[in-house]
Amino acid sequence: MARKKIALVGSGNIGGTLAHLIGLKELGDVVLFDIAEGIPQGKGLDIAESTPVEGVNARYSGANDYSAIAGADVVIVTAGVPRKPGMSRDDLVAINLKVMASVGQGIKDNCPNAFVICITNPLDVMVWALQHYSGLPANKIVGMAGVLDSARFRYFLSEEFNVSVEDVTAFVLGGHGDTMVPLVRYSTVAGIPLPDLVKMGWTTQEKLDQIVQRTRDGGAEIVNLLKTGSAYYAPAASGVAMAEAYLKDQKRVMPVATLVKAGTFGQPDDVFVGVPVVIGENGVERVVEIELSADEQAAFNKSADAVRGLVTVAKGLMG
Ligand code: APR
């Protein structure tokens, strides 16, 4: 069987880390793409030169022309610019919307059957834009946010309880950003829900609230420490897990930004936002509609409305 082809559109910090992890996991051959000349070629060659040491069978190439992504099975998009001081979220939408227009066209022309994972921020509106420009069916395009947000939540909880990260499950719904909705009662240690762990004296409600807030601020915490960029190891690991679920038909249940249809999750109209789905060989195979309490529903609605606000801004810019 021929190796799978994985195209990385954007070869910056996340793109380079994605390329490295994909090789180490032998998920397929990697094409790095970027508008910056030399960067995708240089990173591709550098990682390729590590493969004899690692004993990894994967080929790497770098390109500045979209024809290089032809026939890709998976495309992971990190192209764009990060938010800089003084730049509003709307400014960022305007800039990265243009990037999604060219990336979407590149995918449409070269690999319309690919499974596409978008990581570029502001996440949920960029997934909407990429679907609009690429014309891909909604089951073949997702945004990476929930896997990262729940990984952060799981990590903080594992520290608090002094248990393995493997035994902590966490659920995060909604848009990526300040309005995300960590679902405490669906998050567990080996199946024991967090509210029960509070009753058992493993933690206090106050500490749990602090961990929830730290999860919401997880991206900003890293930016404040790095000062010159944003997180890339955990975002890349999260993107790779989603790609692997598709390529290996794992049927994994993961929170991703996907098309939530009107009438589901209490939504009045269609919106791209984070909810749990099953990922397998057909991309998003099922959206898992869970029951929400009144508070959770209100928080989810607020989050979905924040995404709608940015989509309205994007539509205005498209004219
Ligand atoms: N087409 C292709 N690549 C582009 C384009 C474009 N139109 N515009 C910018 N790029 C490239 C840049 O040249 C850069 O190499 O996208 C890359 C982005 O890399 P970084 O700036 O290192 O950003 P990174 O940390 O990888 O994050 C990428 O993911 O989490 C989000 O907020 C983050 O939106 C950002 C994205």
py3Dmol code that shows the C-alpha trace and the ligand (Angstrom):
import py3Dmol

protein = """\
ATOM      1  CA  MET A   1       0.000   0.000   0.000  1.00  0.00           C
ATOM      2  CA  ALA A   2       1.344   3.421  -0.954  1.00  0.00           C
ATOM      3  CA  ARG A   3       2.252   5.728   1.867  1.00  0.00           C
ATOM      4  CA  LYS A   4      -0.193   8.453   2.786  1.00  0.00           C
ATOM      5  CA  LYS A   5       0.598  12.033   1.832  1.00  0.00           C
ATOM      6  CA  ILE A   6       0.238  14.736   4.430  1.00  0.00           C
ATOM      7  CA  ALA A   7       0.464  18.367   3.379  1.00  0.00           C
ATOM      8  CA  LEU A   8       1.262  21.062   5.908  1.00  0.00           C
ATOM      9  CA  VAL A   9       0.141  24.486   4.712  1.00  0.00           C
ATOM     10  CA  GLY A  10       2.178  26.830   6.889  1.00  0.00           C
ATOM     11  CA  SER A  11       5.682  25.787   7.937  1.00  0.00           C
ATOM     12  CA  GLY A  12       6.186  27.985  10.976  1.00  0.00           C
ATOM     13  CA  ASN A  13       6.479  26.804  14.558  1.00  0.00           C
ATOM     14  CA  ILE A  14       3.433  24.536  14.518  1.00  0.00           C
ATOM     15  CA  GLY A  15       4.030  23.375  10.929  1.00  0.00           C
ATOM     16  CA  GLY A  16       7.605  22.315  11.695  1.00  0.00           C
ATOM     17  CA  THR A  17       6.564  20.472  14.852  1.00  0.00           C
ATOM     18  CA  LEU A  18       3.733  18.751  12.977  1.00  0.00           C
ATOM     19  CA  ALA A  19       6.236  17.596  10.349  1.00  0.00           C
ATOM     20  CA  HIS A  20       8.554  16.156  12.979  1.00  0.00           C
ATOM     21  CA  LEU A  21       5.808  14.327  14.895  1.00  0.00           C
ATOM     22  CA  ILE A  22       4.215  12.912  11.738  1.00  0.00           C
ATOM     23  CA  GLY A  23       7.555  11.376  10.775  1.00  0.00           C
ATOM     24  CA  LEU A  24       8.201   9.942  14.218  1.00  0.00           C
ATOM     25  CA  LYS A  25       4.771   8.287  14.058  1.00  0.00           C
ATOM     26  CA  GLU A  26       5.307   7.177  10.450  1.00  0.00           C
ATOM     27  CA  LEU A  27       1.893   8.455   9.406  1.00  0.00           C
ATOM     28  CA  GLY A  28       3.056   9.167   5.865  1.00  0.00           C
ATOM     29  CA  ASP A  29       5.226  11.336   3.618  1.00  0.00           C
ATOM     30  CA  VAL A  30       5.190  15.042   4.405  1.00  0.00           C
ATOM     31  CA  VAL A  31       5.016  18.063   2.126  1.00  0.00           C
ATOM     32  CA  LEU A  32       5.726  21.356   3.848  1.00  0.00           C
ATOM     33  CA  PHE A  33       4.289  24.419   2.102  1.00  0.00           C
ATOM     34  CA  ASP A  34       4.751  28.102   2.918  1.00  0.00           C
ATOM     35  CA  ILE A  35       4.881  31.461   1.164  1.00  0.00           C
ATOM     36  CA  ALA A  36       8.260  32.080   2.798  1.00  0.00           C
ATOM     37  CA  GLU A  37      10.924  30.805   0.409  1.00  0.00           C
ATOM     38  CA  GLY A  38      13.429  28.359   1.832  1.00  0.00           C
ATOM     39  CA  ILE A  39      11.632  27.743   5.132  1.00  0.00           C
ATOM     40  CA  PRO A  40       9.589  24.680   4.084  1.00  0.00           C
ATOM     41  CA  GLN A  41      12.544  23.322   2.072  1.00  0.00           C
ATOM     42  CA  GLY A  42      14.967  23.894   4.942  1.00  0.00           C
ATOM     43  CA  LYS A  43      12.749  22.403   7.629  1.00  0.00           C
ATOM     44  CA  GLY A  44      11.864  19.470   5.394  1.00  0.00           C
ATOM     45  CA  LEU A  45      15.523  18.704   4.683  1.00  0.00           C
ATOM     46  CA  ASP A  46      16.535  19.099   8.327  1.00  0.00           C
ATOM     47  CA  ILE A  47      13.854  16.667   9.510  1.00  0.00           C
ATOM     48  CA  ALA A  48      14.602  14.267   6.635  1.00  0.00           C
ATOM     49  CA  GLU A  49      18.220  14.202   7.797  1.00  0.00           C
ATOM     50  CA  SER A  50      17.043  13.034  11.220  1.00  0.00           C
ATOM     51  CA  THR A  51      15.202  10.019   9.783  1.00  0.00           C
ATOM     52  CA  PRO A  52      18.261   7.740   9.478  1.00  0.00           C
ATOM     53  CA  VAL A  53      19.007   8.410  13.156  1.00  0.00           C
ATOM     54  CA  GLU A  54      15.433   7.779  14.207  1.00  0.00           C
ATOM     55  CA  GLY A  55      14.955   4.800  11.903  1.00  0.00           C
ATOM     56  CA  VAL A  56      11.929   6.493  10.390  1.00  0.00           C
ATOM     57  CA  ASN A  57      10.561   5.769   6.908  1.00  0.00           C
ATOM     58  CA  ALA A  58       9.074   9.025   5.704  1.00  0.00           C
ATOM     59  CA  ARG A  59       9.949  11.367   2.867  1.00  0.00           C
ATOM     60  CA  TYR A  60       9.979  15.117   3.268  1.00  0.00           C
ATOM     61  CA  SER A  61       9.775  17.927   0.750  1.00  0.00           C
ATOM     62  CA  GLY A  62       9.229  21.654   0.893  1.00  0.00           C
ATOM     63  CA  ALA A  63       7.440  23.883  -1.597  1.00  0.00           C
ATOM     64  CA  ASN A  64       6.162  27.392  -2.359  1.00  0.00           C
ATOM     65  CA  ASP A  65       3.764  26.235  -5.049  1.00  0.00           C
ATOM     66  CA  TYR A  66       0.379  24.691  -4.335  1.00  0.00           C
ATOM     67  CA  SER A  67       0.887  22.016  -6.997  1.00  0.00           C
ATOM     68  CA  ALA A  68       3.089  20.251  -4.406  1.00  0.00           C
ATOM     69  CA  ILE A  69       0.046  19.391  -2.255  1.00  0.00           C
ATOM     70  CA  ALA A  70      -1.685  17.562  -5.142  1.00  0.00           C
ATOM     71  CA  GLY A  71      -3.420  14.393  -4.046  1.00  0.00           C
ATOM     72  CA  ALA A  72      -2.741  14.902  -0.329  1.00  0.00           C
ATOM     73  CA  ASP A  73      -4.775  12.637   1.965  1.00  0.00           C
ATOM     74  CA  VAL A  74      -4.609  15.090   4.852  1.00  0.00           C
ATOM     75  CA  VAL A  75      -3.942  18.831   4.901  1.00  0.00           C
ATOM     76  CA  ILE A  76      -3.139  20.618   8.139  1.00  0.00           C
ATOM     77  CA  VAL A  77      -3.399  24.393   7.882  1.00  0.00           C
ATOM     78  CA  THR A  78      -1.395  26.709  10.133  1.00  0.00           C
ATOM     79  CA  ALA A  79      -0.799  29.438   7.547  1.00  0.00           C
ATOM     80  CA  GLY A  80      -1.449  32.937   8.747  1.00  0.00           C
ATOM     81  CA  VAL A  81      -0.176  35.594  11.053  1.00  0.00           C
ATOM     82  CA  PRO A  82      -0.508  35.589  14.823  1.00  0.00           C
ATOM     83  CA  ARG A  83      -2.155  38.434  16.720  1.00  0.00           C
ATOM     84  CA  LYS A  84       0.366  41.161  17.515  1.00  0.00           C
ATOM     85  CA  PRO A  85       0.106  43.805  20.245  1.00  0.00           C
ATOM     86  CA  GLY A  86      -2.382  46.501  19.261  1.00  0.00           C
ATOM     87  CA  MET A  87      -4.115  44.280  16.724  1.00  0.00           C
ATOM     88  CA  SER A  88      -7.795  43.646  17.326  1.00  0.00           C
ATOM     89  CA  ARG A  89      -9.442  40.298  16.759  1.00  0.00           C
ATOM     90  CA  ASP A  90     -11.252  41.873  13.790  1.00  0.00           C
ATOM     91  CA  ASP A  91      -7.916  43.004  12.286  1.00  0.00           C
ATOM     92  CA  LEU A  92      -6.671  39.440  12.591  1.00  0.00           C
ATOM     93  CA  VAL A  93      -9.847  38.129  10.934  1.00  0.00           C
ATOM     94  CA  ALA A  94      -9.242  40.455   7.993  1.00  0.00           C
ATOM     95  CA  ILE A  95      -5.641  39.311   7.476  1.00  0.00           C
ATOM     96  CA  ASN A  96      -6.127  35.576   7.976  1.00  0.00           C
ATOM     97  CA  LEU A  97      -9.346  35.567   5.950  1.00  0.00           C
ATOM     98  CA  LYS A  98      -7.263  36.493   2.905  1.00  0.00           C
ATOM     99  CA  VAL A  99      -4.864  33.678   3.760  1.00  0.00           C
ATOM    100  CA  MET A 100      -7.787  31.216   3.965  1.00  0.00           C
ATOM    101  CA  ALA A 101      -8.984  32.412   0.542  1.00  0.00           C
ATOM    102  CA  SER A 102      -5.691  31.360  -1.078  1.00  0.00           C
ATOM    103  CA  VAL A 103      -5.322  28.175   0.993  1.00  0.00           C
ATOM    104  CA  GLY A 104      -8.932  27.185   0.221  1.00  0.00           C
ATOM    105  CA  GLN A 105      -8.334  27.686  -3.493  1.00  0.00           C
ATOM    106  CA  GLY A 106      -5.103  25.679  -3.300  1.00  0.00           C
ATOM    107  CA  ILE A 107      -6.941  22.773  -1.672  1.00  0.00           C
ATOM    108  CA  LYS A 108      -9.865  22.989  -4.093  1.00  0.00           C
ATOM    109  CA  ASP A 109      -7.523  22.867  -7.095  1.00  0.00           C
ATOM    110  CA  ASN A 110      -5.119  20.212  -5.853  1.00  0.00           C
ATOM    111  CA  CYS A 111      -6.589  17.880  -3.249  1.00  0.00           C
ATOM    112  CA  PRO A 112     -10.381  18.247  -2.997  1.00  0.00           C
ATOM    113  CA  ASN A 113     -10.674  14.781  -1.410  1.00  0.00           C
ATOM    114  CA  ALA A 114      -8.357  15.529   1.505  1.00  0.00           C
ATOM    115  CA  PHE A 115      -9.330  15.618   5.169  1.00  0.00           C
ATOM    116  CA  VAL A 116      -8.497  19.158   6.268  1.00  0.00           C
ATOM    117  CA  ILE A 117      -7.580  20.222   9.775  1.00  0.00           C
ATOM    118  CA  CYS A 118      -7.416  23.969  10.378  1.00  0.00           C
ATOM    119  CA  ILE A 119      -5.331  25.356  13.248  1.00  0.00           C
ATOM    120  CA  THR A 120      -5.069  29.027  12.204  1.00  0.00           C
ATOM    121  CA  ASN A 121      -6.690  31.497  14.602  1.00  0.00           C
ATOM    122  CA  PRO A 122      -9.241  32.885  15.266  1.00  0.00           C
ATOM    123  CA  LEU A 123     -10.043  29.225  14.915  1.00  0.00           C
ATOM    124  CA  ASP A 124     -13.769  28.716  14.489  1.00  0.00           C
ATOM    125  CA  VAL A 125     -14.277  31.540  11.984  1.00  0.00           C
ATOM    126  CA  MET A 126     -11.215  30.389  10.016  1.00  0.00           C
ATOM    127  CA  VAL A 127     -12.715  26.879   9.714  1.00  0.00           C
ATOM    128  CA  TRP A 128     -15.905  28.463   8.408  1.00  0.00           C
ATOM    129  CA  ALA A 129     -13.904  30.537   5.897  1.00  0.00           C
ATOM    130  CA  LEU A 130     -11.776  27.596   4.772  1.00  0.00           C
ATOM    131  CA  GLN A 131     -14.875  25.509   4.126  1.00  0.00           C
ATOM    132  CA  HIS A 132     -16.406  28.412   2.213  1.00  0.00           C
ATOM    133  CA  TYR A 133     -13.334  28.885   0.010  1.00  0.00           C
ATOM    134  CA  SER A 134     -12.426  25.208  -0.477  1.00  0.00           C
ATOM    135  CA  GLY A 135     -15.977  23.983  -1.057  1.00  0.00           C
ATOM    136  CA  LEU A 136     -15.173  20.816   0.912  1.00  0.00           C
ATOM    137  CA  PRO A 137     -18.070  18.868   2.403  1.00  0.00           C
ATOM    138  CA  ALA A 138     -18.487  19.676   6.102  1.00  0.00           C
ATOM    139  CA  ASN A 139     -17.462  16.164   7.200  1.00  0.00           C
ATOM    140  CA  LYS A 140     -14.026  16.651   5.627  1.00  0.00           C
ATOM    141  CA  ILE A 141     -13.016  19.870   7.358  1.00  0.00           C
ATOM    142  CA  VAL A 142     -12.480  20.416  11.070  1.00  0.00           C
ATOM    143  CA  GLY A 143     -10.762  22.852  13.386  1.00  0.00           C
ATOM    144  CA  MET A 144      -8.262  21.885  16.052  1.00  0.00           C
ATOM    145  CA  ALA A 145      -9.033  23.518  19.383  1.00  0.00           C
ATOM    146  CA  GLY A 146     -10.958  21.184  21.680  1.00  0.00           C
ATOM    147  CA  VAL A 147      -8.279  18.486  21.696  1.00  0.00           C
ATOM    148  CA  LEU A 148      -5.720  21.080  22.799  1.00  0.00           C
ATOM    149  CA  ASP A 149      -8.023  22.769  25.311  1.00  0.00           C
ATOM    150  CA  SER A 150      -9.010  19.444  26.861  1.00  0.00           C
ATOM    151  CA  ALA A 151      -5.354  18.330  26.926  1.00  0.00           C
ATOM    152  CA  ARG A 152      -4.515  21.434  28.914  1.00  0.00           C
ATOM    153  CA  PHE A 153      -7.442  20.776  31.255  1.00  0.00           C
ATOM    154  CA  ARG A 154      -6.345  17.140  31.678  1.00  0.00           C
ATOM    155  CA  TYR A 155      -2.769  18.145  32.394  1.00  0.00           C
ATOM    156  CA  PHE A 156      -3.759  20.665  35.071  1.00  0.00           C
ATOM    157  CA  LEU A 157      -6.119  18.130  36.662  1.00  0.00           C
ATOM    158  CA  SER A 158      -3.458  15.405  36.662  1.00  0.00           C
ATOM    159  CA  GLU A 159      -1.128  17.781  38.513  1.00  0.00           C
ATOM    160  CA  GLU A 160      -3.825  18.689  41.032  1.00  0.00           C
ATOM    161  CA  PHE A 161      -4.702  15.045  41.763  1.00  0.00           C
ATOM    162  CA  ASN A 162      -1.180  13.650  41.324  1.00  0.00           C
ATOM    163  CA  VAL A 163      -2.445  10.943  38.976  1.00  0.00           C
ATOM    164  CA  SER A 164      -1.419   9.927  35.475  1.00  0.00           C
ATOM    165  CA  VAL A 165      -2.582  12.124  32.616  1.00  0.00           C
ATOM    166  CA  GLU A 166      -3.732   8.882  30.982  1.00  0.00           C
ATOM    167  CA  ASP A 167      -6.451   8.402  33.594  1.00  0.00           C
ATOM    168  CA  VAL A 168      -7.855  11.917  33.321  1.00  0.00           C
ATOM    169  CA  THR A 169     -10.505  12.595  30.689  1.00  0.00           C
ATOM    170  CA  ALA A 170     -11.803  16.064  30.035  1.00  0.00           C
ATOM    171  CA  PHE A 171     -14.461  17.627  27.911  1.00  0.00           C
ATOM    172  CA  VAL A 172     -14.343  21.105  26.471  1.00  0.00           C
ATOM    173  CA  LEU A 173     -17.060  22.562  24.254  1.00  0.00           C
ATOM    174  CA  GLY A 174     -17.562  25.791  22.357  1.00  0.00           C
ATOM    175  CA  GLY A 175     -15.302  28.184  20.504  1.00  0.00           C
ATOM    176  CA  HIS A 176     -11.559  28.401  21.003  1.00  0.00           C
ATOM    177  CA  GLY A 177     -10.921  31.388  23.198  1.00  0.00           C
ATOM    178  CA  ASP A 178     -12.226  33.147  26.255  1.00  0.00           C
ATOM    179  CA  THR A 179     -15.712  31.688  25.854  1.00  0.00           C
ATOM    180  CA  MET A 180     -14.761  28.001  25.725  1.00  0.00           C
ATOM    181  CA  VAL A 181     -16.881  25.781  27.943  1.00  0.00           C
ATOM    182  CA  PRO A 182     -14.955  23.183  29.998  1.00  0.00           C
ATOM    183  CA  LEU A 183     -17.607  20.642  31.056  1.00  0.00           C
ATOM    184  CA  VAL A 184     -16.758  19.687  34.602  1.00  0.00           C
ATOM    185  CA  ARG A 185     -19.387  16.993  35.042  1.00  0.00           C
ATOM    186  CA  TYR A 186     -18.255  15.178  31.888  1.00  0.00           C
ATOM    187  CA  SER A 187     -14.606  15.279  32.975  1.00  0.00           C
ATOM    188  CA  THR A 188     -13.313  12.388  35.064  1.00  0.00           C
ATOM    189  CA  VAL A 189     -10.481  10.553  36.741  1.00  0.00           C
ATOM    190  CA  ALA A 190     -10.864   6.928  35.640  1.00  0.00           C
ATOM    191  CA  GLY A 191     -14.588   7.503  35.186  1.00  0.00           C
ATOM    192  CA  ILE A 192     -15.189   9.395  38.455  1.00  0.00           C
ATOM    193  CA  PRO A 193     -16.715  12.788  37.529  1.00  0.00           C
ATOM    194  CA  LEU A 194     -14.997  15.894  38.906  1.00  0.00           C
ATOM    195  CA  PRO A 195     -17.945  16.956  41.113  1.00  0.00           C
ATOM    196  CA  ASP A 196     -17.664  13.562  42.860  1.00  0.00           C
ATOM    197  CA  LEU A 197     -13.943  14.099  43.357  1.00  0.00           C
ATOM    198  CA  VAL A 198     -14.752  17.386  45.100  1.00  0.00           C
ATOM    199  CA  LYS A 199     -17.152  15.489  47.393  1.00  0.00           C
ATOM    200  CA  MET A 200     -14.437  12.882  48.002  1.00  0.00           C
ATOM    201  CA  GLY A 201     -12.111  15.654  49.175  1.00  0.00           C
ATOM    202  CA  TRP A 202      -9.601  15.242  46.308  1.00  0.00           C
ATOM    203  CA  THR A 203      -9.900  18.939  45.566  1.00  0.00           C
ATOM    204  CA  THR A 204     -12.073  21.926  46.384  1.00  0.00           C
ATOM    205  CA  GLN A 205     -14.619  23.696  44.227  1.00  0.00           C
ATOM    206  CA  GLU A 206     -12.455  26.801  44.439  1.00  0.00           C
ATOM    207  CA  LYS A 207      -9.390  24.984  43.083  1.00  0.00           C
ATOM    208  CA  LEU A 208     -11.477  23.391  40.356  1.00  0.00           C
ATOM    209  CA  ASP A 209     -12.773  26.824  39.327  1.00  0.00           C
ATOM    210  CA  GLN A 210      -9.183  28.084  39.171  1.00  0.00           C
ATOM    211  CA  ILE A 211      -8.180  25.154  36.933  1.00  0.00           C
ATOM    212  CA  VAL A 212     -11.126  25.839  34.629  1.00  0.00           C
ATOM    213  CA  GLN A 213     -10.049  29.469  34.329  1.00  0.00           C
ATOM    214  CA  ARG A 214      -6.417  28.476  33.750  1.00  0.00           C
ATOM    215  CA  THR A 215      -7.631  26.196  30.926  1.00  0.00           C
ATOM    216  CA  ARG A 216      -9.522  29.092  29.338  1.00  0.00           C
ATOM    217  CA  ASP A 217      -6.385  31.226  29.587  1.00  0.00           C
ATOM    218  CA  GLY A 218      -4.080  28.375  28.508  1.00  0.00           C
ATOM    219  CA  GLY A 219      -3.016  29.977  25.240  1.00  0.00           C
ATOM    220  CA  ALA A 220      -2.325  33.366  26.827  1.00  0.00           C
ATOM    221  CA  GLU A 221      -0.265  31.757  29.614  1.00  0.00           C
ATOM    222  CA  ILE A 222       2.150  30.356  27.034  1.00  0.00           C
ATOM    223  CA  VAL A 223       2.264  33.615  25.028  1.00  0.00           C
ATOM    224  CA  ASN A 224       3.126  35.536  28.200  1.00  0.00           C
ATOM    225  CA  LEU A 225       6.003  33.162  28.917  1.00  0.00           C
ATOM    226  CA  LEU A 226       7.376  32.907  25.371  1.00  0.00           C
ATOM    227  CA  LYS A 227       6.867  36.621  24.619  1.00  0.00           C
ATOM    228  CA  THR A 228       7.757  36.151  20.938  1.00  0.00           C
ATOM    229  CA  GLY A 229       5.180  33.603  19.813  1.00  0.00           C
ATOM    230  CA  SER A 230       2.426  31.244  20.803  1.00  0.00           C
ATOM    231  CA  ALA A 231       2.221  27.585  21.806  1.00  0.00           C
ATOM    232  CA  TYR A 232       3.290  24.982  19.285  1.00  0.00           C
ATOM    233  CA  TYR A 233       4.192  21.639  20.858  1.00  0.00           C
ATOM    234  CA  ALA A 234       0.749  20.873  22.301  1.00  0.00           C
ATOM    235  CA  PRO A 235      -1.163  22.344  19.321  1.00  0.00           C
ATOM    236  CA  ALA A 236       0.909  20.202  16.942  1.00  0.00           C
ATOM    237  CA  ALA A 237       0.427  17.048  19.040  1.00  0.00           C
ATOM    238  CA  SER A 238      -3.327  17.711  19.027  1.00  0.00           C
ATOM    239  CA  GLY A 239      -3.444  18.184  15.245  1.00  0.00           C
ATOM    240  CA  VAL A 240      -1.477  14.983  14.710  1.00  0.00           C
ATOM    241  CA  ALA A 241      -3.868  13.010  16.933  1.00  0.00           C
ATOM    242  CA  MET A 242      -6.763  14.180  14.746  1.00  0.00           C
ATOM    243  CA  ALA A 243      -4.911  13.291  11.536  1.00  0.00           C
ATOM    244  CA  GLU A 244      -4.059   9.859  12.930  1.00  0.00           C
ATOM    245  CA  ALA A 245      -7.708   9.213  13.874  1.00  0.00           C
ATOM    246  CA  TYR A 246      -8.665   9.833  10.233  1.00  0.00           C
ATOM    247  CA  LEU A 247      -5.759   7.997   8.573  1.00  0.00           C
ATOM    248  CA  LYS A 248      -6.116   4.906  10.774  1.00  0.00           C
ATOM    249  CA  ASP A 249      -9.936   4.972  10.908  1.00  0.00           C
ATOM    250  CA  GLN A 250      -9.708   4.980  14.701  1.00  0.00           C
ATOM    251  CA  LYS A 251     -13.276   6.213  15.329  1.00  0.00           C
ATOM    252  CA  ARG A 252     -11.924   8.422  18.100  1.00  0.00           C
ATOM    253  CA  VAL A 253     -14.304  10.664  20.009  1.00  0.00           C
ATOM    254  CA  MET A 254     -12.759  14.113  20.021  1.00  0.00           C
ATOM    255  CA  PRO A 255     -13.933  17.683  20.506  1.00  0.00           C
ATOM    256  CA  VAL A 256     -13.357  19.558  17.237  1.00  0.00           C
ATOM    257  CA  ALA A 257     -14.678  22.669  15.539  1.00  0.00           C
ATOM    258  CA  THR A 258     -17.254  21.312  13.113  1.00  0.00           C
ATOM    259  CA  LEU A 259     -20.488  22.320  11.441  1.00  0.00           C
ATOM    260  CA  VAL A 260     -23.203  22.306  14.119  1.00  0.00           C
ATOM    261  CA  LYS A 261     -26.469  22.258  12.238  1.00  0.00           C
ATOM    262  CA  ALA A 262     -29.498  24.376  13.139  1.00  0.00           C
ATOM    263  CA  GLY A 263     -31.672  22.504  15.613  1.00  0.00           C
ATOM    264  CA  THR A 264     -28.798  20.609  17.223  1.00  0.00           C
ATOM    265  CA  PHE A 265     -27.129  21.709  20.447  1.00  0.00           C
ATOM    266  CA  GLY A 266     -29.989  24.216  20.791  1.00  0.00           C
ATOM    267  CA  GLN A 267     -28.670  26.340  17.902  1.00  0.00           C
ATOM    268  CA  PRO A 268     -31.024  28.514  15.805  1.00  0.00           C
ATOM    269  CA  ASP A 269     -28.828  28.316  12.693  1.00  0.00           C
ATOM    270  CA  ASP A 270     -25.713  26.582  11.361  1.00  0.00           C
ATOM    271  CA  VAL A 271     -22.450  27.479  13.053  1.00  0.00           C
ATOM    272  CA  PHE A 272     -18.892  26.116  13.101  1.00  0.00           C
ATOM    273  CA  VAL A 273     -17.995  25.569  16.736  1.00  0.00           C
ATOM    274  CA  GLY A 274     -16.443  22.982  19.028  1.00  0.00           C
ATOM    275  CA  VAL A 275     -18.449  19.854  19.906  1.00  0.00           C
ATOM    276  CA  PRO A 276     -17.580  16.173  20.312  1.00  0.00           C
ATOM    277  CA  VAL A 277     -17.470  14.105  17.120  1.00  0.00           C
ATOM    278  CA  VAL A 278     -16.357  10.660  15.987  1.00  0.00           C
ATOM    279  CA  ILE A 279     -13.385  10.813  13.586  1.00  0.00           C
ATOM    280  CA  GLY A 280     -12.764   7.883  11.254  1.00  0.00           C
ATOM    281  CA  GLU A 281     -12.074   7.171   7.590  1.00  0.00           C
ATOM    282  CA  ASN A 282     -15.014   9.349   6.511  1.00  0.00           C
ATOM    283  CA  GLY A 283     -13.808  12.343   8.474  1.00  0.00           C
ATOM    284  CA  VAL A 284     -16.470  13.529  10.895  1.00  0.00           C
ATOM    285  CA  GLU A 285     -18.634  10.411  11.030  1.00  0.00           C
ATOM    286  CA  ARG A 286     -20.990  11.484  13.777  1.00  0.00           C
ATOM    287  CA  VAL A 287     -21.634  14.593  15.835  1.00  0.00           C
ATOM    288  CA  VAL A 288     -22.220  13.539  19.441  1.00  0.00           C
ATOM    289  CA  GLU A 289     -25.053  15.672  20.702  1.00  0.00           C
ATOM    290  CA  ILE A 290     -24.900  15.625  24.485  1.00  0.00           C
ATOM    291  CA  GLU A 291     -27.492  16.985  26.856  1.00  0.00           C
ATOM    292  CA  LEU A 292     -26.529  20.260  28.455  1.00  0.00           C
ATOM    293  CA  SER A 293     -27.741  21.775  31.725  1.00  0.00           C
ATOM    294  CA  ALA A 294     -29.268  25.254  31.573  1.00  0.00           C
ATOM    295  CA  ASP A 295     -25.954  26.843  32.643  1.00  0.00           C
ATOM    296  CA  GLU A 296     -23.933  24.818  30.165  1.00  0.00           C
ATOM    297  CA  GLN A 297     -26.367  25.644  27.363  1.00  0.00           C
ATOM    298  CA  ALA A 298     -26.148  29.353  28.185  1.00  0.00           C
ATOM    299  CA  ALA A 299     -22.337  29.213  28.163  1.00  0.00           C
ATOM    300  CA  PHE A 300     -22.341  27.270  24.875  1.00  0.00           C
ATOM    301  CA  ASN A 301     -24.771  29.752  23.292  1.00  0.00           C
ATOM    302  CA  LYS A 302     -22.562  32.648  24.358  1.00  0.00           C
ATOM    303  CA  SER A 303     -19.578  30.928  22.784  1.00  0.00           C
ATOM    304  CA  ALA A 304     -21.434  30.138  19.538  1.00  0.00           C
ATOM    305  CA  ASP A 305     -22.671  33.738  19.384  1.00  0.00           C
ATOM    306  CA  ALA A 306     -19.091  35.023  19.732  1.00  0.00           C
ATOM    307  CA  VAL A 307     -18.185  32.895  16.673  1.00  0.00           C
ATOM    308  CA  ARG A 308     -21.251  34.218  14.794  1.00  0.00           C
ATOM    309  CA  GLY A 309     -20.075  37.759  15.531  1.00  0.00           C
ATOM    310  CA  LEU A 310     -16.722  37.076  13.859  1.00  0.00           C
ATOM    311  CA  VAL A 311     -18.390  35.306  10.915  1.00  0.00           C
ATOM    312  CA  THR A 312     -20.487  38.453  10.408  1.00  0.00           C
ATOM    313  CA  VAL A 313     -17.281  40.519  10.396  1.00  0.00           C
ATOM    314  CA  ALA A 314     -15.768  38.085   7.855  1.00  0.00           C
ATOM    315  CA  LYS A 315     -18.841  38.211   5.608  1.00  0.00           C
ATOM    316  CA  GLY A 316     -18.683  42.019   5.696  1.00  0.00           C
ATOM    317  CA  LEU A 317     -15.073  41.892   4.541  1.00  0.00           C
ATOM    318  CA  MET A 318     -15.924  39.474   1.732  1.00  0.00           C
ATOM    319  CA  GLY A 319     -18.455  41.965   0.396  1.00  0.00           C
TER     320      GLY A 319
END
"""
ligand_1 = """\
36
APR
N 0.172 30.937 2.694
C 1.000 30.041 3.277
N 1.689 30.286 4.407
C 1.534 31.491 4.955
C 0.684 32.482 4.426
C -0.006 32.173 3.226
N -0.832 33.050 2.637
N 0.745 33.583 5.218
C 1.590 33.276 6.219
N 2.074 32.024 6.071
C 3.032 31.291 6.896
C 4.155 32.144 7.459
O 5.154 32.381 6.493
C 4.627 31.275 8.639
O 5.703 30.425 8.258
O 2.392 30.754 8.038
C 3.408 30.413 8.981
C 2.871 30.653 10.377
O 3.837 30.228 11.260
P 4.112 30.950 12.684
O 4.054 32.419 12.516
O 5.335 30.323 13.263
O 2.817 30.562 13.542
P 2.511 29.221 14.356
O 3.016 29.356 15.740
O 2.935 28.048 13.550
O 0.917 29.311 14.426
C 0.138 29.252 13.251
O -1.839 28.575 14.401
O -2.362 28.461 16.661
C -2.467 29.189 15.489
O -2.619 31.432 16.329
C -1.799 30.525 15.639
O -2.803 31.381 13.663
C -1.592 30.890 14.201
C -1.307 29.548 13.544
"""
view = py3Dmol.view(width=600, height=400)
view.addModel(protein, "pdb")
view.setStyle({"model": 0}, {"cartoon": {"style": "trace"}})
view.addModel(ligand_1, "xyz")
view.setStyle({"model": 1}, {"stick": {}})
view.zoomTo()
view.show()
